């Protein structure tokens, strides 16, 4: 099995990731923008 890691650089990309994986990761977008989480 191989894994690929891709940095998400915008809240749009974070939202698309959440939609693709069916989870609420976009709720962290403000914290990511503020540098409080990665």
Buried (B, 14 or more C-beta within 10 A) or exposed (E): EEEEEEEBEEBEBBBBBBEEEEEEBBEBBEEBEEEEEE
